[in-house]
Amino acid sequence: MIGSRVSTSQTLRPHTLIALLGLSAALLFCSSAVSAQSAGEGGNSLGFDMAPETSERVVETAVKEISTPMAPGPVKPTWDSLEKNYTVPGWFKGAKFGIFMHFGIFSVPAHASEWYEKFLYAGGDDNVMKVLFGNDKALGFNDGPQSTRGWHTEHFGPVDKFGYKDFIPMFKAEHFDADAWATLFKKAGARYVMPGAQHHENFAMWDSKVTPFNSMQMGPKRDVIGELTAAVRKQGMKVGVANHGIENFQFINPPRELAEKMKAEHTDLYDPKWADFYNYADRSDAAMQRFLVNWYERNVELIDKYQPDLIYFDNGVDQRYLDPLKLEIAAYYYNRAKGWGKEVSFTTKKAAFAPSGTNTKTIASIIDFEGGPPDGIRAGSWVVDRPIGSSWGYIEGMRPNSVDTVIGWLVDTVSKNGTLLLNVSPKADGTIPQDQQDVLLAIGKWLDVNGEAIYDTHSWTKFEEKDGDHIYFTVKNADLYAIVMGKGAGEEVVIHSLPRGGTAGQVRSVTLLGGGAVRYKQDGAGVTVTMPDANERKQAFVLKIAGLKTNPDTNTASGNPPCDCGRAR
């Protein structure tokens, strides 16, 4: 509810609202053969997405107009062919921690959220706004001085005189240093980096030949994606690209009076030079077809220029009528990757790549949960993306979450078999705020000691216990890791999930990561570990436990859980 008249909504960002919708959706559970701590499918459909509102006929026509030849290779643009030719990249299964980022034109006003453009022009008929805020509030969204448009008018002038496009010359990124960013992310312990190649605003952050609205010709006058891709790979990390671009076509919907004024004066949304940037003045089927073809061309350009290890699509690709277009770009990408000899994947939300409509049957993509992980263990591969602060894009006054909070997210996610993609929010000048850097560096220091319990692990038979201390579990080969989320004063930690005579077996040794072997005893109450001292430990620490009968790897080739999840028995 950014920019709304409701004061309490100022802390709720659009992605936060979407995440809340996701968390409120039912998480169905696997059959009784699977642990009670195992989560099945969830978030297949929230009644919300940002897909362009069109028809399969229009999409199929657009696909026929694509002039780019299909990349040679065995993958055909069908679900059967994708399923046959896909496996989750081996490197991804063990990565467990990546860096995401939102960096674009919205970084200039640094107000409200990365949806600044949407709320700047809000007040017309907008289905996304209706879902998030209700019909009445959506139509009156920009009434009053506290609205985004009111704030914009106060600071930059009326929107018909200074529109969103006018921020582009102010987006200079003059202090952007790709090598410094990559070094920071490496020190943070990230195994991969996912910069935003394009957000909903339709501005390409790379040197593009298929759109003039790009960071090489405008704004920074630099190939941001190209520089960052090279720097990240130099540090030995994998690199992906995030493309939210399909959501641009109907991203803004101004009130009628404002639109009519701009149309009469040929300004901003109706300025012919910017028509293909805003995609508002012409929303005919023909315009939609051109837009979809260009979306395909932009993805092909990203694939061919940068050979990304991952491609992230936001929920704008979720609708089934977009399947013909998704299948075309998926076949192109996977064929190109086979030619490169690389393991790659898409990451998508809900059932975007699940033609059955059930995300536990996703094909050729790793499922992404925005804002928070499933309630319990979900075998297979998945990722949760979360912002380091209160917004995804940088806004003035934002503060990052504490180091302990973010480490908690990481541990919780990995214990459930997932991967954390942590979003950072650079400023328009190309710097990452020092408080965000401090959090990243502190995470890296924690991982220097405890990363053995995170990287290349999988979930145990349960992900946590709360009988005394709050403890999470991960497994690597024959070792169980108990990640204790801090403790009060006292020498002992009791792990109740490992009683003598239990199914896990007999403990042979316990080691404190970063501290050496520790004394323990195993009895009917569990394993009691005697710590080296009785000091309070506020930050999470890890006990490595050897000698147990650990469960098999919970990763799968397809990325899907190996059970018929979510089905009533």
C-alpha positions in Angstrom: 0.0 0.0 0.0 2.8 2.3 -0.8 1.7 5.9 -1.1 -1.7 5.2 0.3 -3.6 7.5 2.6 -3.6 4.7 5.3 -0.6 5.5 7.5 -0.2 2.0 8.8 0.3 0.8 5.2 3.5 2.8 4.8 5.5 -0.2 6.1 3.9 -2.7 3.8 5.7 -2.9 0.4 4.1 -4.5 -2.6 6.3 -7.6 -2.5 5.6 -7.8 1.3 1.9 -7.9 0.5 2.4 -10.6 -2.1 4.4 -12.6 0.3 1.7 -12.3 3.0 -0.8 -13.6 0.4 1.6 -16.4 -0.3 2.1 -17.3 3.4 -1.7 -17.3 3.9 -2.3 -19.7 1.1 -2.8 -23.3 2.3 0.4 -25.4 2.5 -0.8 -29.0 2.0 1.1 -31.8 3.5 2.5 -35.0 2.2 1.1 -38.4 3.0 1.6 -40.0 6.4 4.6 -41.9 5.0 6.5 -38.6 5.2 7.5 -36.8 8.4 5.0 -34.5 10.0 7.6 -31.7 9.5 7.4 -32.1 5.7 5.6 -29.5 3.6 4.2 -30.4 0.3 2.8 -28.1 -2.4 1.7 -24.6 -1.7 1.2 -21.3 -3.4 0.0 -22.8 -6.8 -2.3 -19.9 -7.2 -3.0 -16.8 -5.1 -5.5 -15.2 -7.3 -2.7 -12.8 -8.1 -0.1 -12.3 -10.8 1.1 -9.6 -13.1 0.8 -11.4 -16.4 -0.3 -9.3 -19.4 -4.0 -9.7 -19.8 -4.3 -11.3 -23.2 -5.3 -14.6 -24.9 -3.6 -17.7 -26.1 -4.5 -16.7 -29.6 -2.5 -13.5 -29.3 0.4 -15.3 -27.7 0.5 -17.9 -30.4 0.4 -15.2 -33.1 3.3 -13.5 -31.4 5.3 -16.8 -31.3 4.8 -17.2 -35.1 6.2 -13.7 -35.6 9.5 -14.5 -33.8 12.3 -14.3 -36.4 15.1 -15.6 -34.2 16.0 -19.2 -35.3 15.6 -21.8 -32.6 19.0 -22.7 -31.1 20.2 -26.0 -32.4 19.9 -28.9 -30.0 17.7 -31.7 -28.7 15.2 -29.6 -26.8 11.9 -28.9 -28.5 9.4 -26.3 -27.3 7.1 -28.9 -25.6 6.7 -29.8 -21.9 7.6 -33.4 -22.7 10.9 -32.5 -24.3 11.8 -30.1 -21.5 11.1 -32.7 -18.9 13.2 -35.3 -20.8 16.2 -33.0 -21.2 16.3 -31.3 -17.8 18.0 -31.9 -14.5 18.5 -29.5 -11.7 22.1 -28.1 -11.9 24.4 -30.0 -9.6 26.0 -26.8 -8.5 22.7 -25.3 -7.4 21.8 -28.2 -5.1 24.8 -27.4 -2.8 24.9 -23.6 -3.3 22.3 -22.7 -0.5 23.0 -19.0 -0.5 22.8 -16.4 -3.2 22.5 -12.6 -3.6 19.6 -10.9 -5.4 19.3 -7.2 -6.1 16.9 -4.6 -7.2 18.7 -1.7 -8.9 17.1 0.6 -11.5 15.3 3.9 -12.2 13.3 3.5 -9.1 16.5 3.9 -7.1 16.5 7.6 -8.0 13.4 8.8 -6.2 14.2 6.2 -3.5 10.7 6.6 -2.1 8.0 4.1 -1.1 9.3 1.1 -3.1 10.5 -0.3 -6.4 6.9 0.0 -7.6 7.3 3.8 -7.5 6.2 4.0 -11.2 3.1 2.1 -10.6 1.9 4.2 -7.7 3.0 7.4 -9.4 0.4 6.8 -12.1 -2.1 4.9 -10.0 -5.8 5.7 -9.9 -7.2 4.1 -13.0 -8.6 0.6 -13.7 -5.9 -1.7 -12.4 -6.6 -5.3 -11.6 -3.4 -5.7 -9.5 -4.4 -2.8 -7.4 -7.9 -4.2 -7.0 -6.5 -7.5 -5.7 -4.1 -5.8 -3.3 -6.3 -3.0 -2.0 -9.9 -3.4 -3.1 -11.8 -1.6 -5.9 -12.6 1.6 -4.1 -9.1 2.2 -2.7 -7.5 1.3 -6.0 -9.5 3.9 -7.9 -8.7 6.6 -5.3 -5.2 5.5 -4.6 -3.5 8.8 -5.4 -5.7 11.2 -3.6 -4.1 13.6 -1.2 -0.6 15.0 -0.5 0.6 11.7 1.2 0.2 9.7 -2.0 3.1 8.9 -4.2 1.9 11.3 -6.8 1.5 14.0 -4.2 5.0 13.4 -2.9 6.3 13.4 -6.5 4.6 16.7 -7.3 6.1 18.3 -4.2 9.6 17.1 -5.1 9.7 17.1 -8.9 6.6 18.8 -10.2 3.4 17.5 -11.8 3.7 14.1 -13.4 2.6 15.4 -16.9 5.6 17.8 -16.7 8.1 15.5 -15.0 7.2 11.8 -15.6 8.9 8.6 -14.6 11.1 8.7 -17.8 12.6 12.0 -16.5 14.4 10.1 -13.7 16.6 8.2 -16.3 19.2 11.0 -16.8 19.4 11.2 -13.0 20.2 7.5 -12.8 23.9 7.8 -13.2 25.4 5.0 -11.1 28.6 7.0 -11.1 30.1 5.0 -8.2 29.1 1.6 -9.5 32.1 -0.8 -9.2 31.3 -4.3 -10.3 34.5 -5.8 -8.9 33.8 -4.2 -5.5 30.3 -5.6 -5.5 31.5 -9.1 -6.5 34.2 -9.1 -3.9 31.6 -8.1 -1.2 29.3 -10.9 -2.3 32.1 -13.4 -2.2 33.1 -12.3 1.3 29.4 -12.7 2.3 29.6 -16.4 1.4 27.3 -16.3 -1.6 27.7 -19.1 -4.2 25.7 -17.2 -6.9 24.5 -13.7 -7.7 21.3 -12.7 -9.4 21.2 -9.1 -10.6 18.0 -7.6 -11.9 18.4 -7.3 -15.7 15.0 -5.6 -16.0 12.3 -4.7 -13.6 8.7 -3.8 -14.3 9.8 -0.4 -15.5 11.0 -1.7 -18.8 14.6 -0.4 -18.6 17.2 -2.9 -19.7 20.3 -2.9 -17.5 22.5 -4.1 -20.2 24.0 -3.1 -23.6 21.0 -3.9 -25.8 20.4 -3.9 -29.5 16.7 -4.8 -29.2 15.5 -1.9 -27.0 16.8 1.7 -26.9 15.8 2.0 -23.3 18.9 0.5 -21.8 21.7 1.4 -19.4 24.3 1.7 -22.2 22.5 4.3 -24.2 20.8 6.1 -21.3 21.3 6.8 -17.6 24.5 5.1 -16.4 25.9 4.7 -20.0 27.3 1.4 -18.9 26.6 -2.3 -19.4 25.7 -3.0 -15.8 24.9 -6.7 -16.4 27.9 -7.3 -18.5 30.3 -5.7 -16.0 28.7 -7.5 -13.1 28.6 -10.9 -14.8 32.3 -10.7 -15.6 33.2 -9.6 -12.1 31.1 -12.3 -10.4 32.6 -15.1 -12.5 36.1 -13.8 -11.8 35.3 -14.4 -8.1 34.3 -18.0 -8.9 30.6 -17.6 -8.3 27.7 -18.5 -10.6 25.6 -15.7 -12.1 22.0 -15.4 -13.1 19.7 -12.7 -14.5 16.3 -11.7 -13.2 13.8 -10.5 -15.8 10.5 -9.0 -14.6 9.9 -7.4 -18.0 6.8 -9.2 -19.1 4.9 -7.4 -16.4 5.5 -4.0 -18.0 2.7 -4.0 -20.6 0.0 -3.2 -18.1 2.1 -2.0 -15.2 0.6 1.5 -15.1 -3.0 2.5 -15.3 -3.6 6.3 -14.7 -6.9 7.9 -13.9 -8.9 9.0 -16.9 -8.4 12.7 -16.4 -4.6 12.5 -16.2 -4.5 10.2 -19.2 -6.7 12.5 -21.3 -4.6 15.5 -20.4 -1.4 13.8 -21.5 -3.1 12.6 -24.7 -4.3 16.0 -25.6 -0.8 17.5 -24.9 1.2 14.6 -26.3 3.2 14.4 -23.1 4.8 11.6 -21.0 2.6 8.5 -21.5 1.5 9.9 -24.9 4.8 11.2 -26.0 5.5 9.2 -29.2 9.3 8.9 -28.3 8.4 7.1 -25.1 5.4 5.1 -26.2 7.3 1.8 -26.2 8.8 2.6 -22.8 5.5 3.0 -21.0 3.4 0.7 -23.1 0.2 2.6 -22.2 -0.9 4.6 -25.3 -1.5 1.6 -27.4 -2.7 -1.6 -25.8 -4.2 -3.3 -28.9 -3.6 -6.9 -29.7 -1.1 -5.9 -32.3 0.8 -3.9 -29.7 0.7 -6.8 -27.3 2.1 -9.1 -30.0 5.0 -6.7 -30.7 5.6 -6.5 -26.9 5.7 -10.3 -26.5 8.1 -10.7 -29.5 10.4 -8.1 -28.0 10.3 -9.8 -24.6 11.5 -12.9 -26.3 14.2 -11.0 -28.1 15.4 -9.4 -24.9 15.7 -12.8 -23.3 17.6 -14.2 -26.3 20.0 -11.3 -26.1 20.6 -11.9 -22.3 21.2 -15.6 -23.0 23.5 -15.1 -25.9 25.5 -12.2 -24.5 26.0 -13.4 -20.9 25.3 -17.2 -20.8 23.5 -16.9 -17.5 23.6 -19.9 -15.1 20.0 -19.1 -14.0 17.2 -17.0 -15.4 14.6 -15.7 -12.9 11.1 -14.8 -14.0 8.7 -13.1 -11.7 5.0 -14.1 -11.5 4.1 -12.3 -14.8 4.8 -15.6 -16.6 2.4 -17.6 -14.5 -0.6 -17.8 -16.7 -1.2 -20.9 -18.9 -2.0 -18.8 -22.0 1.6 -17.7 -22.0 2.9 -21.3 -22.2 3.6 -21.2 -26.0 6.0 -18.2 -25.4 7.6 -19.8 -22.3 8.2 -23.0 -24.1 10.0 -21.2 -27.0 12.4 -19.3 -24.7 12.9 -22.4 -22.5 13.9 -24.6 -25.5 16.2 -21.8 -26.8 17.9 -21.5 -23.4 18.4 -25.1 -22.7 19.7 -25.8 -26.2 22.2 -23.0 -25.9 23.3 -24.3 -22.6 23.9 -27.7 -24.0 26.1 -26.1 -26.6 28.1 -24.3 -23.9 28.4 -27.4 -21.8 26.8 -25.7 -18.8 24.2 -26.7 -16.3 21.5 -24.0 -16.1 17.9 -23.5 -15.0 15.0 -21.2 -14.8 13.6 -20.2 -11.4 9.9 -19.4 -11.4 6.9 -19.0 -9.0 3.8 -21.0 -8.3 2.8 -23.2 -11.2 4.4 -21.2 -13.9 6.3 -24.1 -15.3 3.8 -26.8 -14.1 1.3 -27.4 -16.8 -0.6 -29.7 -14.5 -1.3 -26.6 -12.3 0.5 -28.2 -9.3 4.0 -26.9 -8.4 5.2 -30.2 -7.1 5.1 -31.3 -10.7 7.2 -28.4 -12.0 9.0 -29.0 -15.3 12.5 -27.6 -16.1 12.5 -24.9 -13.5 13.3 -24.4 -9.8 10.4 -23.1 -7.9 10.8 -19.8 -6.0 8.9 -18.8 -2.9 8.8 -15.0 -2.4 9.1 -13.6 1.1 9.3 -16.9 3.2 9.8 -20.6 2.9 7.3 -23.4 3.2 6.2 -24.4 6.7 8.2 -27.6 6.7 10.6 -29.7 4.8 10.1 -29.8 1.0 12.4 -32.3 -0.7 13.8 -31.4 -4.1 15.2 -28.0 -5.0 13.6 -24.6 -4.3 14.6 -21.1 -3.4 13.1 -18.4 -1.2 13.9 -14.7 -2.0 13.8 -12.2 0.8 14.9 -8.5 1.1 17.6 -7.5 3.4 15.5 -4.5 4.5 12.0 -3.2 4.4 11.9 -2.8 0.7 13.4 -4.6 -2.4 14.6 -1.4 -4.1 16.5 1.2 -2.1 14.4 3.8 -0.3 15.6 6.7 1.9 15.7 5.7 5.5 15.6 1.9 5.0 17.5 -0.2 7.5 18.6 -3.8 7.0 17.5 -6.6 9.2 20.0 -7.7 11.9 22.7 -10.2 11.1 21.1 -12.8 13.5 17.7 -12.4 11.7 19.2 -13.1 8.3 21.3 -16.0 9.6 18.0 -17.3 11.1 16.4 -17.1 7.6 19.3 -18.9 6.1 19.3 -21.7 8.6 15.5 -22.1 8.6 15.5 -22.3 4.8 18.4 -24.7 4.4 17.1 -27.0 7.2 13.9 -27.4 5.0 16.1 -28.3 2.0 15.9 -24.8 0.3 18.2 -22.1 -0.8 18.1 -18.5 0.4 18.4 -15.7 -2.2 19.0 -12.5 -0.2 18.1 -9.2 -1.9 20.3 -6.2 -1.5 19.2 -2.6 -2.4 21.9 -0.4 -4.1 21.5 3.3 -4.3 21.1 5.2 -7.6 24.8 6.3 -7.4 25.8 2.6 -7.6 26.9 2.2 -4.0 25.6 -0.5 -1.6 24.8 1.3 1.7 27.3 0.5 4.4 24.8 -1.0 6.8 23.8 -3.5 4.2 27.5 -4.3 3.6 28.0 -4.8 7.3 25.3 -7.4 7.4 26.7 -9.2 4.4 30.2 -9.3 5.8 29.0 -10.5 9.2 27.1 -13.4 7.4 30.3 -14.2 5.6 32.2 -14.4 8.9 29.6 -16.7 10.4 29.7 -18.9 7.3 33.5 -19.0 7.5 33.1 -21.0 10.7 29.8 -22.7 10.2 29.4 -23.0 6.4 30.0 -26.8 6.6 26.5 -27.1 8.1 25.0 -25.0 5.2 26.7 -25.7 1.9 26.2 -29.1 0.1 23.8 -30.2 2.8 20.2 -31.6 2.7 17.4 -31.8 5.1 17.2 -34.4 7.9 14.0 -36.3 8.9 12.9 -33.2 10.9 14.1 -29.6 10.4 13.9 -28.3 14.0 13.2 -29.0 17.6 12.0 -26.5 20.2 11.8 -28.6 23.4 14.5 -26.5 25.0 17.0 -24.7 22.9 15.8 -23.8 19.4 17.8 -26.2 17.2 17.7 -26.7 13.4 19.2 -29.8 11.6 21.0 -30.4 8.3 22.8 -33.4 6.9 25.9 -33.9 4.9 27.0 -37.5 4.0 27.1 -39.4 7.4 27.1 -36.3 9.6 24.2 -34.5 11.3 24.5 -30.8 12.1 22.6 -29.3 15.0 22.5 -25.6 14.5 21.7 -24.0 17.9 20.1 -20.6 17.5 21.9 -19.1 20.5 21.6 -20.1 24.2 21.4 -18.6 27.6 24.1 -18.9 30.3 24.9 -22.5 31.3 27.2 -25.3 30.0 24.7 -27.7 28.6 22.7 -28.1 25.3 20.2 -31.0 25.1 19.2 -32.4 21.8 16.1 -34.3 22.5 15.7 -35.7 19.0 18.6 -38.1 19.6 17.7 -40.5 22.5 19.7 -43.6 23.1 18.0 -46.5 21.3 16.3 -44.2 18.9 16.1 -44.8 15.1 19.0 -42.4 14.4 21.4 -44.7 16.3 24.4 -44.1 18.5 26.4 -40.9 18.6 30.2 -41.4 18.1 31.4 -37.9 18.5 30.3 -34.3 18.8 32.3 -31.3 17.6 31.7 -27.6 18.0 32.5 -26.0 14.6 35.3 -23.5 15.2 36.0 -25.0 18.6 36.9 -28.6 18.5 35.5 -31.8 20.2 33.1 -31.4 23.2 32.0 -33.8 25.9 28.5 -35.4 25.6 26.3 -38.1 26.9 23.5 -39.9 25.2 20.6 -41.3 27.2 16.8 -41.7 27.0 16.4 -37.9 27.1 18.6 -37.3 24.1 22.2 -36.1 23.7 23.4 -33.7 26.4 26.4 -31.6 25.2 28.7 -29.9 27.6 30.0 -26.7 26.1 33.5 -25.4 26.6 32.2 -22.6 28.9 29.0 -21.4 30.5 28.8 -18.1 28.6 25.7 -16.9 27.0 25.9 -17.4 23.2 23.7 -14.9 21.3 24.6 -16.0 17.8 23.9 -19.4 16.3 26.5 -22.1 16.6 26.8 -25.6 15.2 27.4 -29.0 16.7 28.6 -31.6 14.2 27.4 -35.1 15.3 29.0 -38.2 13.8 28.1 -41.9 14.0 24.4 -41.7 13.3 22.3 -43.4 10.6 21.5 -40.4 8.4 18.8 -40.2 5.8 19.5 -40.3 2.0 19.9 -37.1 0.0 16.6 -35.3 -0.3 17.5 -33.6 -3.5 16.0 -34.9 -6.8 16.9 -34.7 -10.5 13.7 -32.9 -11.4 13.7 -30.6 -8.4 10.3 -31.9 -7.4 9.5 -33.6 -4.1 9.6 -37.4 -4.6 6.1 -37.9 -3.2 2.5 -37.3 -4.3 2.3 -34.2 -2.1 -0.9 -32.4 -1.3 -3.2 -35.2 -2.0 -5.9 -36.1 0.5 -5.8 -39.7 1.6 
